Amino acid sequence: MRLPPPNSLVAFEATARHLSFKVAARELRVTPAALSRQIRILETDLGCRLFERLHRAIRLTPEGLRLQQAVASGLGSISACVASLRVSDRDNQVTVGSTFGFAMLWLLPRLQKFSLTRPDIDLRYVVSDSMLDTAQANVDVLIRYGNGAWSGYVAQKLFDDELIPVCSPDYQKRRSAMREAADLLHERLIHLENADPTWEDWTVWFNAQGLEAATLPRGQRVNSYIIALQAAVDGLGIALGWRRLVESHVRQGLLVPAIDAKVRSTGAYYQLLREGRITSPNIDSLCRWIGKEAAAR
């Protein structure tokens, strides 16, 4: 069996996953120059180019894509096996990963019911607004928003969503002239500077309403969805609400739809399991339960 240098394969896998030499180098704790050198070693060994170098970006060549699928599968299987050996004495633990917003607004309020029915399962939570490496974080079940296509994962769709502008009841009373989408172009909007580029923003929402939003109104800017909603609750402006995430706030009267207008989200929420990961009855039980909760209206 003749394999390329192991270090070059690890460098390639990280670079292919992030499509960024800089981010991959930071993850592997090496310099970008050292990482690029490993990629060149691998390309020389294979006799083909793995990446196309573009202006301020890179992308996989067809040969690079084939190698990424093989390497991701191989390293994923090794990582899953090692993880299962490391936690063999904690078979009852199941780790769930998601964004902060999804965890606090949808997942955690519901998981109490699961814990009551399955007290034998110890739940562990890992939250991050960036895409988690489930192997490194030892995450069993990952929940993400997107189009359902994540390399190296098997995705089960949980639910679609709708985007609605929400504000506090007091803010709505003060701004009684709000009637239609165009009126919001003159309001204080709360803008989310999100680490996840798949989440829609105000520009997407206005465009879906048939409005040009080249220059959006000034307003609050935050990098956390939880803070964005709290700013809306405090009357600081109008936030873009994912209906399934803000329904509790609306039910409690903390937030109300600013106007009667909604936009269907382009993505959906998915439950992800890493390909080749060793599963267990406890993981399967949690996945089925989350699926049922997502289907309940």
VENFENSUL-V411062 format. One line per field, one symbol per residue. phi: phi as a letter, one per 40 degrees, with the letter a starting at -180 (. if undefined). psi: psi as a letter, one per 30 degrees, with the letter a starting at -180 (. if undefined). A space follows every 50 residues. Layout:
# VENFENSUL-V411062
phi->???
psi->???
This chain:
# VENFENSUL-V411062
phi->.bbcddccccccdcccccfaccccccccgbcdccccccccdcccccgacb bccbcgabaccdcccccdccccccccccccccccccbccbcccbbbbacc cccccbccdccccccccbcccccbbbbacbcccccccfccbbbbbicgbb cgbbbbccacabbbcbacdcccccbcccbbdccccbbccbbbcccccccc bcdccccccgbcbcbcccicbbbbcdccccccdcgcibbcbcdccbcccc ccgcbbccacaabcccbacbbbbcdgcccadcccccccccccccccb
psi->jjllkeeeeeeeeeeeefhkeeeeeeefhlleeeeeeeeeeeeeefglkf kkjljglllkleeeeeeeeeeeeeeeeeeeeeeeeegfghffkkkkklle eeeefeeefffeeeeefiffkjkkkjkkflkkjfeefhkekkklkagfjk kgkkkkkelalkkkkllleeeeefiffjeleffffgljkjkjjkfjffkl aeeeeeefggkkhejlllakklgkeeeeeeeeeggfakljkjeffgeeee efgellkeliklkkkfalklkkkkkfkjaleeeeeeeeeeeeeefk.
